[in-house]
Amino acid sequence: METFLIKAAQLVVALAFLVIIHEFGHYIIARAFGIKVEKFYLFFNPWFSIAKWKPKKKKIEYDKDGNEKASWRDTEYGIGWLPLGGYVKIAGMIDESMDKEQLAKEPQPWEFRSKEAYKRLLVMLGGVIFNFILAIVIYAGIAWHWGNKYIPLDQAYEGMEFVDAAKEVGFRDGDIPLTADGEKIDASKGDYMYHIAAASEVKVLRNHTDTVSIAIPSDFILKLNDSQGFMYYRVPVFIGRLQPGDPADKAGMKEGDRIVAVNDTPTPAFTELTQALLDNAGKESKVTVERNGKPIVLDVTPSSTGKLGFQLMPLTDIYPTVTVRYNIFESVPQGWKIGTGTLSNYVGSMKYVFTSDGAKSIGGFGAIGNMFPEKWNWYSFWQITAFLSVALAFMNIIPIPGLDGGHVMFLLYEVITRRKPSEKVMEYAQYAGMAFLLLLLVYANGMDIFRAVFK
């Protein structure tokens, strides 16, 4: 339950932040062009709002033609109760509010529909632009604050541990990935796992001696969707801290010892050790440790639950690490590089969605929430938030009525043909788009429930 609440909290905070930035992009550009924004809401508020506030208008200002000027004080700011996004209600625009009464009146100078097409186009692009800029800012901030700390793959001498979907195509625990489609795999690049999964052929070092080629099927990325990952660094079992009075302490183990076998079962990594201890729970066993390069055999009786009573040494204290630091000026181009690379990879992966397996892999809030770690970690939180900001920007620019991309599509038509689509066409398109998005929302979250129940 605690894990669920932590993941849910991270999801709500991240999405709320992204929604505010997205809607602020629309808001600030609309205000820059003198367009009245009637509402600015985090979350939706059908029937009632959790909180709302509208500043008092001190005086009415007029332009040179005697028309009333729009002001930020015209806007009602609030928080809705339905956490499915947020919105800004822009005067004179056909949107999800479907305010027919306002549209039936004569257009006013401060309305969206009264502005030139290029201004309306920029207003609709504002949310997407701000989300992408936010992602770059976050990636730049990560580069500046944390730098880029990584373990070179060829330094991880016990190799990687792979999920079942990867093993099905030929990977084996302990493999060290070398190249993807002939290009050397560089762990310093945050998207290196994507390049491995999207390749046609991957070469790995197996058993520290053999180079093996693995053919990657075209739908491999889809098969990884349910796995919540692809591969992880294997963790050699070095003892970090002993629990006084527990089996490891009683047997004479010391901090820095590496456990390499239980009875006759090799334990090159923590996964093998866990199983070996469970198999010998409550039984006196011969445990081999390496101390100062020499093997030592100790008599140990694991607990009834297969525990010895010690903490693992951190992975970064076992394998050599490389840390690349960026100053404030270097972090900005690094943020741009990561942001554009993430967008490129995300767009490239969308081709898999339009397949039968891709449709089955679609997920809703549950799938997004599972991206976050079980414990609050600011580095992971900002990494995932930046990725979601890129995803939100791209998804919103898809030309579906009801999304920003739908409005952009009609505005581009107007710019090219110099003919404005009729309000009836816009209205019906908005209804159709909203119905499609609602069905997609139900389907995506339904798939989350289906996978949780039948997995």
Secondary structure as GFF3:
##gff-version 3
##sequence-region A 1 455
A	DSSP	alpha_helix	2	32	.	.	.	ID=ss1
A	DSSP	beta_strand	37	53	.	.	.	ID=ss2
A	DSSP	three_ten_helix	72	74	.	.	.	ID=ss3
A	DSSP	beta_strand	76	90	.	.	.	ID=ss4
A	DSSP	alpha_helix	100	103	.	.	.	ID=ss5
A	DSSP	three_ten_helix	112	114	.	.	.	ID=ss6
A	DSSP	alpha_helix	117	145	.	.	.	ID=ss7
A	DSSP	beta_strand	148	150	.	.	.	ID=ss8
A	DSSP	three_ten_helix	153	155	.	.	.	ID=ss9
A	DSSP	beta_strand	160	162	.	.	.	ID=ss10
A	DSSP	alpha_helix	164	168	.	.	.	ID=ss11
A	DSSP	beta_strand	176	180	.	.	.	ID=ss12
A	DSSP	beta_strand	183	184	.	.	.	ID=ss13
A	DSSP	alpha_helix	192	198	.	.	.	ID=ss14
A	DSSP	beta_strand	201	206	.	.	.	ID=ss15
A	DSSP	beta_strand	210	215	.	.	.	ID=ss16
A	DSSP	alpha_helix	220	224	.	.	.	ID=ss17
A	DSSP	three_ten_helix	225	227	.	.	.	ID=ss18
A	DSSP	beta_strand	231	233	.	.	.	ID=ss19
A	DSSP	beta_strand	239	242	.	.	.	ID=ss20
A	DSSP	alpha_helix	247	251	.	.	.	ID=ss21
A	DSSP	beta_strand	258	262	.	.	.	ID=ss22
A	DSSP	beta_strand	265	266	.	.	.	ID=ss23
A	DSSP	alpha_helix	270	279	.	.	.	ID=ss24
A	DSSP	beta_strand	285	291	.	.	.	ID=ss25
A	DSSP	beta_strand	294	300	.	.	.	ID=ss26
A	DSSP	beta_strand	310	312	.	.	.	ID=ss27
A	DSSP	alpha_helix	315	318	.	.	.	ID=ss28
A	DSSP	beta_strand	322	324	.	.	.	ID=ss29
A	DSSP	alpha_helix	328	349	.	.	.	ID=ss30
A	DSSP	three_ten_helix	350	352	.	.	.	ID=ss31
A	DSSP	alpha_helix	356	361	.	.	.	ID=ss32
A	DSSP	alpha_helix	365	369	.	.	.	ID=ss33
A	DSSP	alpha_helix	378	397	.	.	.	ID=ss34
A	DSSP	alpha_helix	404	417	.	.	.	ID=ss35
A	DSSP	alpha_helix	423	454	.	.	.	ID=ss36
###
